[in-house]
Amino acid sequence: MYSLLLSLAAILIATKLLGELSRRLGQPSVIGELLAGIILGTSVLGIVDPHDPTTHAIGQLGLFVLLFQIGLHTDVRSLRRVGSSAIAVAFAGVLLPLLGGFAVARLLGAGNLAALIAGAALTATSMAISARVLADKGVQHTREGQVVLGAALADDVIGLILLSVIVAVVADERVGFGVVARISALSIGFIVLALAIGSYAVPPLFRAIDGIRAKGSLGMFGMAFGLLLAAIALQSGTSLIIGAFVAGVILHPTPQRQEIERTTVQIGHFFVPIFFAVIGASINVVALFSNQALGMGAALIVVGVLGKIAAGFAAWNFRGNKLLVGVAMVPRGEVGLIFAQMGLATGAISPELFGAIMLVVVVTTFVTPPLLNLVIARDESLDREHSQGPEVLAPDGRRVTTIGRRH
């Protein structure tokens, strides 16, 4: 207990301080939280042991809270508003990096399973940085901005299904079409069934719960619903992350969402940084800067960046700035880190490949803002040609107004 209390105190202090430093440097707090984990991990100070069962379990609760929060912020109706353009960008943004990352990893000596995890880690887009740059430049309401936001929502759903498949494949230690097809169908079936039942059963249930006046009870019931659905997902053969995400999506349209979200955010302040710190603590600093990790990281960065930029041109019926859409999809984030952590924890990938994936996350996060600024600055039409449209929800929970370009 002494060691646990000491490591938790160190994690909370270090992640908050370095997370704030990252924000002041114009980067997301997750970069600071990962750095805190590296410093506290076994390869530097040795305060946090990522393999300790209790620390690992607390980190997994942070993963649950993170995915539950993402679900609470996901408005699936907004996908219909931006239509086929966002869906095309999302699918291409998953397929191209997945195939490219797999091919590069195999060429550099990784096995099939390790290469599959490397490619899968390149598929997920983190929109925190891009959304902020788009907002700062006043173009988040343009048609380009709305395609990016819609594609990010679809990208999250596809990425989580893919992650669920990879988790199951790692457990079976097999990579076969039959296994992948079965697990994919199971994950998609669980999402469809849970959303269909939940959309009818959950709203009246939470209206009844809303009558309980004990302070914080509504938020706790929301968290309990998420935990139950995550447990059902595990028992059904899919993964915790699918259950947590779908629970949030189901609760998104309910009038009680804001109170549930406030409770989740408060709990997340404790658990989510621990999850990222545990990932950082898993990083072997020597392996991170080895020639193999740097070489593979550089190759994966090229594939990851070019794959997402090319995805911006996949929407053939979209006549806006496709380069802007592609560049905005470049940064990787939380889901990519989850892929890497899962692969390392199960022994499916080497410390060098884990370090290479970490480099992809860090580099794509840092290079996106200047690239996006450059693309926006060269397109003067973004601020001139627009029209008022309906309100949608951005990935960070803010409500924004859809503004489409007139052609």
One Martini backbone bead per residue (centre of mass of N, CA, C, O) as a GRO file, in nm:
protein
  407
    1MET     BB    1   0.056   0.064  -0.019
    2TYR     BB    2   0.290   0.260  -0.010
    3SER     BB    3   0.371   0.239  -0.310
    4LEU     BB    4   0.098   0.322  -0.429
    5LEU     BB    5   0.071   0.603  -0.299
    6LEU     BB    6   0.334   0.716  -0.411
    7SER     BB    7   0.277   0.676  -0.717
    8LEU     BB    8   0.012   0.838  -0.732
    9ALA     BB    9   0.124   1.106  -0.634
   10ALA     BB   10   0.340   1.134  -0.855
   11ILE     BB   11   0.150   1.125  -1.098
   12LEU     BB   12  -0.034   1.368  -1.034
   13ILE     BB   13   0.185   1.583  -1.018
   14ALA     BB   14   0.335   1.536  -1.291
   15THR     BB   15   0.092   1.551  -1.490
   16LYS     BB   16  -0.006   1.837  -1.418
   17LEU     BB   17   0.254   1.994  -1.468
   18LEU     BB   18   0.324   1.885  -1.761
   19GLY     BB   19   0.048   1.943  -1.882
   20GLU     BB   20   0.062   2.252  -1.846
   21LEU     BB   21   0.320   2.292  -2.010
   22SER     BB   22   0.208   2.191  -2.276
   23ARG     BB   23  -0.016   2.403  -2.307
   24ARG     BB   24   0.184   2.652  -2.306
   25LEU     BB   25   0.321   2.519  -2.581
   26GLY     BB   26   0.062   2.420  -2.764
   27GLN     BB   27  -0.010   2.140  -2.633
   28PRO     BB   28  -0.122   1.861  -2.529
   29SER     BB   29  -0.139   1.709  -2.217
   30VAL     BB   30  -0.054   1.417  -2.302
   31ILE     BB   31   0.246   1.473  -2.340
   32GLY     BB   32   0.308   1.530  -2.039
   33GLU     BB   33   0.197   1.260  -1.928
   34LEU     BB   34   0.398   1.081  -2.077
   35LEU     BB   35   0.655   1.211  -1.962
   36ALA     BB   36   0.594   1.147  -1.670
   37GLY     BB   37   0.602   0.839  -1.706
   38ILE     BB   38   0.893   0.818  -1.802
   39ILE     BB   39   1.026   0.941  -1.547
   40LEU     BB   40   0.873   0.733  -1.339
   41GLY     BB   41   0.982   0.495  -1.458
   42THR     BB   42   1.203   0.225  -1.476
   43SER     BB   43   1.417   0.386  -1.676
   44VAL     BB   44   1.454   0.609  -1.444
   45LEU     BB   45   1.320   0.633  -1.131
   46GLY     BB   46   1.119   0.385  -1.038
   47ILE     BB   47   0.819   0.454  -0.919
   48VAL     BB   48   0.671   0.321  -1.169
   49ASP     BB   49   0.491   0.012  -1.224
   50PRO     BB   50   0.324  -0.108  -1.504
   51HIS     BB   51   0.307  -0.428  -1.390
   52ASP     BB   52   0.133  -0.362  -1.172
   53PRO     BB   53  -0.181  -0.468  -1.107
   54THR     BB   54  -0.301  -0.214  -0.971
   55THR     BB   55  -0.199   0.003  -1.162
   56HIS     BB   56  -0.324  -0.122  -1.416
   57ALA     BB   57  -0.622  -0.113  -1.320
   58ILE     BB   58  -0.637   0.195  -1.288
   59GLY     BB   59  -0.567   0.253  -1.583
   60GLN     BB   60  -0.821   0.107  -1.701
   61LEU     BB   61  -1.019   0.307  -1.575
   62GLY     BB   62  -0.913   0.542  -1.743
   63LEU     BB   63  -0.995   0.418  -2.012
   64PHE     BB   64  -1.295   0.410  -1.957
   65VAL     BB   65  -1.340   0.714  -1.910
   66LEU     BB   66  -1.235   0.811  -2.183
   67LEU     BB   67  -1.444   0.655  -2.364
   68PHE     BB   68  -1.696   0.770  -2.228
   69GLN     BB   69  -1.639   1.065  -2.303
   70ILE     BB   70  -1.635   1.030  -2.608
   71GLY     BB   71  -1.927   0.932  -2.626
   72LEU     BB   72  -2.064   1.188  -2.499
   73HIS     BB   73  -1.941   1.365  -2.760
   74THR     BB   74  -2.112   1.181  -2.961
   75ASP     BB   75  -2.282   1.271  -3.267
   76VAL     BB   76  -2.422   1.072  -3.504
   77ARG     BB   77  -2.594   1.287  -3.664
   78SER     BB   78  -2.352   1.452  -3.790
   79LEU     BB   79  -2.284   1.249  -4.015
   80ARG     BB   80  -2.537   1.315  -4.190
   81ARG     BB   81  -2.468   1.622  -4.245
   82VAL     BB   82  -2.189   1.547  -4.413
   83GLY     BB   83  -2.188   1.269  -4.522
   84SER     BB   84  -1.992   1.111  -4.759
   85SER     BB   85  -1.731   1.270  -4.718
   86ALA     BB   86  -1.660   1.181  -4.427
   87ILE     BB   87  -1.667   0.876  -4.476
   88ALA     BB   88  -1.445   0.864  -4.692
   89VAL     BB   89  -1.221   0.986  -4.518
   90ALA     BB   90  -1.230   0.780  -4.288
   91PHE     BB   91  -1.174   0.518  -4.447
   92ALA     BB   92  -0.909   0.613  -4.579
   93GLY     BB   93  -0.775   0.695  -4.294
   94VAL     BB   94  -0.757   0.385  -4.222
   95LEU     BB   95  -0.654   0.212  -4.467
   96LEU     BB   96  -0.384   0.345  -4.552
   97PRO     BB   97  -0.224   0.330  -4.281
   98LEU     BB   98  -0.263   0.030  -4.232
   99LEU     BB   99  -0.120  -0.077  -4.488
  100GLY     BB  100   0.139   0.090  -4.467
  101GLY     BB  101   0.229   0.003  -4.181
  102PHE     BB  102   0.241  -0.299  -4.237
  103ALA     BB  103   0.450  -0.292  -4.467
  104VAL     BB  104   0.680  -0.150  -4.317
  105ALA     BB  105   0.708  -0.346  -4.078
  106ARG     BB  106   0.772  -0.594  -4.252
  107LEU     BB  107   1.026  -0.479  -4.398
  108LEU     BB  108   1.160  -0.433  -4.090
  109GLY     BB  109   1.084  -0.737  -3.941
  110ALA     BB  110   0.805  -0.776  -3.862
  111GLY     BB  111   0.547  -0.936  -3.777
  112ASN     BB  112   0.223  -0.970  -3.841
  113LEU     BB  113   0.109  -0.872  -3.567
  114ALA     BB  114   0.293  -0.625  -3.525
  115ALA     BB  115   0.218  -0.489  -3.797
  116LEU     BB  116  -0.084  -0.461  -3.738
  117ILE     BB  117  -0.051  -0.277  -3.491
  118ALA     BB  118   0.104  -0.051  -3.632
  119GLY     BB  119  -0.113   0.016  -3.840
  120ALA     BB  120  -0.348   0.065  -3.637
  121ALA     BB  121  -0.207   0.307  -3.484
  122LEU     BB  122  -0.243   0.501  -3.754
  123THR     BB  123  -0.569   0.547  -3.774
  124ALA     BB  124  -0.599   0.747  -3.549
  125THR     BB  125  -0.759   1.057  -3.469
  126SER     BB  126  -0.664   1.369  -3.325
  127MET     BB  127  -0.869   1.672  -3.282
  128ALA     BB  128  -0.763   1.882  -3.079
  129ILE     BB  129  -0.563   2.045  -3.252
  130SER     BB  130  -0.726   2.102  -3.511
  131ALA     BB  131  -0.972   2.237  -3.377
  132ARG     BB  132  -0.811   2.476  -3.262
  133VAL     BB  133  -0.699   2.591  -3.525
  134LEU     BB  134  -0.970   2.631  -3.669
  135ALA     BB  135  -1.079   2.826  -3.453
  136ASP     BB  136  -0.851   3.042  -3.459
  137LYS     BB  137  -0.913   3.088  -3.786
  138GLY     BB  138  -1.234   3.069  -3.839
  139VAL     BB  139  -1.292   2.754  -3.995
  140GLN     BB  140  -1.487   2.548  -3.840
  141HIS     BB  141  -1.762   2.640  -4.017
  142THR     BB  142  -1.681   2.516  -4.253
  143ARG     BB  143  -1.697   2.262  -4.466
  144GLU     BB  144  -1.422   2.150  -4.394
  145GLY     BB  145  -1.462   2.141  -4.088
  146GLN     BB  146  -1.709   1.944  -4.096
  147VAL     BB  147  -1.567   1.708  -4.231
  148VAL     BB  148  -1.357   1.665  -4.013
  149LEU     BB  149  -1.552   1.612  -3.775
  150GLY     BB  150  -1.706   1.376  -3.905
  151ALA     BB  151  -1.457   1.197  -3.960
  152ALA     BB  152  -1.371   1.171  -3.664
  153LEU     BB  153  -1.615   1.013  -3.568
  154ALA     BB  154  -1.584   0.772  -3.763
  155ASP     BB  155  -1.293   0.708  -3.683
  156ASP     BB  156  -1.351   0.623  -3.394
  157VAL     BB  157  -1.536   0.383  -3.454
  158ILE     BB  158  -1.343   0.223  -3.636
  159GLY     BB  159  -1.103   0.212  -3.437
  160LEU     BB  160  -1.252   0.056  -3.208
  161ILE     BB  161  -1.317  -0.194  -3.370
  162LEU     BB  162  -1.025  -0.258  -3.443
  163LEU     BB  163  -0.924  -0.286  -3.152
  164SER     BB  164  -1.107  -0.520  -3.075
  165VAL     BB  165  -0.985  -0.713  -3.282
  166ILE     BB  166  -0.688  -0.705  -3.187
  167VAL     BB  167  -0.731  -0.807  -2.902
  168ALA     BB  168  -0.845  -1.085  -2.992
  169VAL     BB  169  -0.604  -1.173  -3.169
  170VAL     BB  170  -0.395  -1.170  -2.942
  171ALA     BB  171  -0.539  -1.386  -2.769
  172ASP     BB  172  -0.528  -1.608  -3.015
  173GLU     BB  173  -0.264  -1.582  -3.194
  174ARG     BB  174  -0.420  -1.486  -3.465
  175VAL     BB  175  -0.422  -1.427  -3.838
  176GLY     BB  176  -0.747  -1.436  -3.970
  177PHE     BB  177  -1.021  -1.392  -4.151
  178GLY     BB  178  -1.225  -1.538  -3.968
  179VAL     BB  179  -1.155  -1.394  -3.703
  180VAL     BB  180  -1.194  -1.103  -3.795
  181ALA     BB  181  -1.488  -1.130  -3.896
  182ARG     BB  182  -1.614  -1.222  -3.629
  183ILE     BB  183  -1.526  -0.981  -3.450
  184SER     BB  184  -1.646  -0.758  -3.621
  185ALA     BB  185  -1.938  -0.856  -3.609
  186LEU     BB  186  -1.958  -0.847  -3.301
  187SER     BB  187  -1.900  -0.544  -3.261
  188ILE     BB  188  -2.119  -0.431  -3.449
  189GLY     BB  189  -2.356  -0.580  -3.318
  190PHE     BB  190  -2.328  -0.453  -3.040
  191ILE     BB  191  -2.368  -0.159  -3.124
  192VAL     BB  192  -2.644  -0.184  -3.260
  193LEU     BB  193  -2.799  -0.317  -3.024
  194ALA     BB  194  -2.736  -0.107  -2.803
  195LEU     BB  195  -2.855   0.140  -2.953
  196ALA     BB  196  -3.141   0.032  -2.999
  197ILE     BB  197  -3.213  -0.023  -2.699
  198GLY     BB  198  -3.105   0.239  -2.558
  199SER     BB  199  -3.288   0.456  -2.708
  200TYR     BB  200  -3.547   0.342  -2.544
  201ALA     BB  201  -3.460   0.265  -2.236
  202VAL     BB  202  -3.286   0.503  -2.113
  203PRO     BB  203  -3.448   0.770  -2.100
  204PRO     BB  204  -3.673   0.675  -1.894
  205LEU     BB  205  -3.476   0.587  -1.674
  206PHE     BB  206  -3.342   0.879  -1.632
  207ARG     BB  207  -3.602   1.022  -1.560
  208ALA     BB  208  -3.644   0.864  -1.298
  209ILE     BB  209  -3.363   0.926  -1.168
  210ASP     BB  210  -3.397   1.243  -1.163
  211GLY     BB  211  -3.569   1.231  -0.884
  212ILE     BB  212  -3.306   1.203  -0.747
  213ARG     BB  213  -3.159   1.437  -0.504
  214ALA     BB  214  -2.895   1.333  -0.464
  215LYS     BB  215  -2.586   1.425  -0.475
  216GLY     BB  216  -2.452   1.281  -0.774
  217SER     BB  217  -2.642   1.044  -0.869
  218LEU     BB  218  -2.660   1.074  -1.176
  219GLY     BB  219  -2.359   1.038  -1.240
  220MET     BB  220  -2.335   0.755  -1.108
  221PHE     BB  221  -2.542   0.613  -1.290
  222GLY     BB  222  -2.389   0.666  -1.550
  223MET     BB  223  -2.134   0.510  -1.472
  224ALA     BB  224  -2.276   0.241  -1.415
  225PHE     BB  225  -2.377   0.200  -1.701
  226GLY     BB  226  -2.096   0.187  -1.829
  227LEU     BB  227  -1.989  -0.056  -1.666
  228LEU     BB  228  -2.206  -0.259  -1.752
  229LEU     BB  229  -2.155  -0.244  -2.060
  230ALA     BB  230  -1.857  -0.326  -2.041
  231ALA     BB  231  -1.914  -0.604  -1.914
  232ILE     BB  232  -2.092  -0.712  -2.145
  233ALA     BB  233  -1.879  -0.688  -2.364
  234LEU     BB  234  -1.679  -0.886  -2.240
  235GLN     BB  235  -1.881  -1.132  -2.220
  236SER     BB  236  -1.945  -1.129  -2.545
  237GLY     BB  237  -1.630  -1.085  -2.680
  238THR     BB  238  -1.547  -0.812  -2.655
  239SER     BB  239  -1.478  -0.483  -2.536
  240LEU     BB  240  -1.452  -0.232  -2.312
  241ILE     BB  241  -1.436   0.009  -2.513
  242ILE     BB  242  -1.706  -0.039  -2.652
  243GLY     BB  243  -1.892  -0.015  -2.405
  244ALA     BB  244  -1.806   0.270  -2.313
  245PHE     BB  245  -1.868   0.422  -2.576
  246VAL     BB  246  -2.168   0.340  -2.616
  247ALA     BB  247  -2.273   0.454  -2.350
  248GLY     BB  248  -2.215   0.749  -2.424
  249VAL     BB  249  -2.385   0.762  -2.684
  250ILE     BB  250  -2.659   0.698  -2.549
  251LEU     BB  251  -2.636   0.958  -2.345
  252HIS     BB  252  -2.610   1.211  -2.525
  253PRO     BB  253  -2.936   1.286  -2.582
  254THR     BB  254  -2.977   1.334  -2.295
  255PRO     BB  255  -3.061   1.571  -2.052
  256GLN     BB  256  -2.836   1.438  -1.840
  257ARG     BB  257  -2.549   1.466  -1.965
  258GLN     BB  258  -2.413   1.708  -1.820
  259GLU     BB  259  -2.405   1.581  -1.537
  260ILE     BB  260  -2.249   1.328  -1.618
  261GLU     BB  261  -2.006   1.481  -1.734
  262ARG     BB  262  -1.912   1.622  -1.477
  263THR     BB  263  -1.848   1.365  -1.323
  264THR     BB  264  -1.651   1.240  -1.531
  265VAL     BB  265  -1.442   1.466  -1.528
  266GLN     BB  266  -1.365   1.446  -1.231
  267ILE     BB  267  -1.274   1.151  -1.243
  268GLY     BB  268  -1.072   1.190  -1.483
  269HIS     BB  269  -0.856   1.363  -1.333
  270PHE     BB  270  -0.749   1.095  -1.200
  271PHE     BB  271  -0.746   0.844  -1.413
  272VAL     BB  272  -0.635   0.935  -1.696
  273PRO     BB  273  -0.337   1.014  -1.624
  274ILE     BB  274  -0.264   0.728  -1.532
  275PHE     BB  275  -0.284   0.590  -1.802
  276PHE     BB  276  -0.061   0.764  -1.947
  277ALA     BB  277   0.162   0.708  -1.739
  278VAL     BB  278   0.174   0.402  -1.786
  279ILE     BB  279   0.261   0.423  -2.074
  280GLY     BB  280   0.521   0.584  -2.021
  281ALA     BB  281   0.645   0.368  -1.819
  282SER     BB  282   0.677   0.150  -2.063
  283ILE     BB  283   0.912   0.310  -2.161
  284ASN     BB  284   1.217   0.258  -2.316
  285VAL     BB  285   1.457   0.480  -2.355
  286VAL     BB  286   1.668   0.320  -2.508
  287ALA     BB  287   1.470   0.209  -2.725
  288LEU     BB  288   1.360   0.483  -2.828
  289PHE     BB  289   1.682   0.568  -2.924
  290SER     BB  290   1.717   0.365  -3.120
  291ASN     BB  291   1.780   0.288  -3.441
  292GLN     BB  292   1.524   0.116  -3.486
  293ALA     BB  293   1.313   0.317  -3.376
  294LEU     BB  294   1.388   0.560  -3.554
  295GLY     BB  295   1.355   0.424  -3.831
  296MET     BB  296   1.063   0.321  -3.795
  297GLY     BB  297   0.940   0.592  -3.714
  298ALA     BB  298   1.001   0.745  -3.976
  299ALA     BB  299   0.839   0.556  -4.163
  300LEU     BB  300   0.562   0.585  -4.014
  301ILE     BB  301   0.535   0.888  -4.045
  302VAL     BB  302   0.519   0.900  -4.350
  303VAL     BB  303   0.274   0.713  -4.379
  304GLY     BB  304   0.080   0.863  -4.185
  305VAL     BB  305   0.076   1.139  -4.327
  306LEU     BB  306   0.012   1.057  -4.625
  307GLY     BB  307  -0.247   0.895  -4.566
  308LYS     BB  308  -0.419   1.135  -4.453
  309ILE     BB  309  -0.389   1.331  -4.687
  310ALA     BB  310  -0.510   1.140  -4.901
  311ALA     BB  311  -0.792   1.116  -4.762
  312GLY     BB  312  -0.887   1.410  -4.837
  313PHE     BB  313  -0.928   1.298  -5.155
  314ALA     BB  314  -1.174   1.082  -5.129
  315ALA     BB  315  -1.384   1.314  -5.173
  316TRP     BB  316  -1.511   1.346  -5.485
  317ASN     BB  317  -1.777   1.546  -5.411
  318PHE     BB  318  -1.569   1.751  -5.299
  319ARG     BB  319  -1.492   2.119  -5.354
  320GLY     BB  320  -1.289   2.177  -5.155
  321ASN     BB  321  -1.022   2.170  -4.929
  322LYS     BB  322  -0.850   1.877  -4.923
  323LEU     BB  323  -0.582   1.943  -4.783
  324LEU     BB  324  -0.700   2.043  -4.519
  325VAL     BB  325  -0.839   1.782  -4.439
  326GLY     BB  326  -0.585   1.601  -4.436
  327VAL     BB  327  -0.411   1.760  -4.229
  328ALA     BB  328  -0.628   1.749  -3.994
  329MET     BB  329  -0.582   1.413  -3.979
  330VAL     BB  330  -0.284   1.360  -3.869
  331PRO     BB  331  -0.316   1.344  -3.573
  332ARG     BB  332  -0.243   1.158  -3.302
  333GLY     BB  333  -0.360   0.952  -3.014
  334GLU     BB  334  -0.518   0.770  -2.785
  335VAL     BB  335  -0.573   0.513  -2.957
  336GLY     BB  336  -0.279   0.467  -3.041
  337LEU     BB  337  -0.179   0.425  -2.749
  338ILE     BB  338  -0.353   0.179  -2.692
  339PHE     BB  339  -0.232  -0.005  -2.898
  340ALA     BB  340   0.059   0.002  -2.790
  341GLN     BB  341   0.004  -0.092  -2.498
  342MET     BB  342  -0.125  -0.362  -2.570
  343GLY     BB  343   0.115  -0.482  -2.728
  344LEU     BB  344   0.326  -0.467  -2.497
  345ALA     BB  345   0.173  -0.616  -2.264
  346THR     BB  346   0.150  -0.892  -2.457
  347GLY     BB  347   0.418  -0.911  -2.652
  348ALA     BB  348   0.355  -0.831  -2.964
  349ILE     BB  349   0.565  -0.603  -2.916
  350SER     BB  350   0.836  -0.419  -2.917
  351PRO     BB  351   1.004  -0.164  -2.772
  352GLU     BB  352   1.082  -0.037  -3.046
  353LEU     BB  353   0.796  -0.022  -3.169
  354PHE     BB  354   0.675   0.140  -2.943
  355GLY     BB  355   0.863   0.385  -2.982
  356ALA     BB  356   0.777   0.443  -3.275
  357ILE     BB  357   0.480   0.511  -3.206
  358MET     BB  358   0.544   0.745  -3.018
  359LEU     BB  359   0.674   0.921  -3.236
  360VAL     BB  360   0.424   0.957  -3.407
  361VAL     BB  361   0.251   1.102  -3.200
  362VAL     BB  362   0.441   1.341  -3.143
  363VAL     BB  363   0.503   1.448  -3.431
  364THR     BB  364   0.209   1.487  -3.539
  365THR     BB  365   0.135   1.691  -3.316
  366PHE     BB  366   0.358   1.913  -3.388
  367VAL     BB  367   0.314   1.950  -3.716
  368THR     BB  368   0.017   2.035  -3.767
  369PRO     BB  369  -0.020   2.339  -3.701
  370PRO     BB  370   0.176   2.462  -3.918
  371LEU     BB  371   0.047   2.322  -4.163
  372LEU     BB  372  -0.242   2.432  -4.123
  373ASN     BB  373  -0.171   2.730  -4.131
  374LEU     BB  374  -0.059   2.728  -4.422
  375VAL     BB  375  -0.315   2.630  -4.572
  376ILE     BB  376  -0.508   2.851  -4.471
  377ALA     BB  377  -0.343   3.104  -4.571
  378ARG     BB  378  -0.374   3.011  -4.890
  379ASP     BB  379  -0.705   3.025  -4.829
  380GLU     BB  380  -0.909   3.298  -4.871
  381SER     BB  381  -1.206   3.163  -4.914
  382LEU     BB  382  -1.289   3.060  -4.627
  383ASP     BB  383  -1.402   3.356  -4.518
  384ARG     BB  384  -1.620   3.424  -4.761
  385GLU     BB  385  -1.760   3.129  -4.829
  386HIS     BB  386  -2.069   3.127  -4.656
  387SER     BB  387  -2.332   2.953  -4.458
  388GLN     BB  388  -2.587   2.903  -4.262
  389GLY     BB  389  -2.640   2.641  -4.015
  390PRO     BB  390  -2.647   2.386  -3.826
  391GLU     BB  391  -2.602   2.238  -3.523
  392VAL     BB  392  -2.303   2.099  -3.376
  393LEU     BB  393  -2.070   1.861  -3.243
  394ALA     BB  394  -1.779   1.865  -3.115
  395PRO     BB  395  -1.528   1.665  -2.983
  396ASP     BB  396  -1.513   1.872  -2.713
  397GLY     BB  397  -1.844   1.962  -2.681
  398ARG     BB  398  -1.890   2.186  -2.866
  399ARG     BB  399  -2.108   2.411  -3.012
  400VAL     BB  400  -2.160   2.436  -3.361
  401THR     BB  401  -2.186   2.589  -3.680
  402THR     BB  402  -2.293   2.516  -3.983
  403ILE     BB  403  -2.084   2.595  -4.273
  404GLY     BB  404  -2.124   2.637  -4.611
  405ARG     BB  405  -2.020   2.628  -4.920
  406ARG     BB  406  -2.051   2.812  -5.215
  407HIS     BB  407  -2.094   2.679  -5.574
   0.00000   0.00000   0.00000
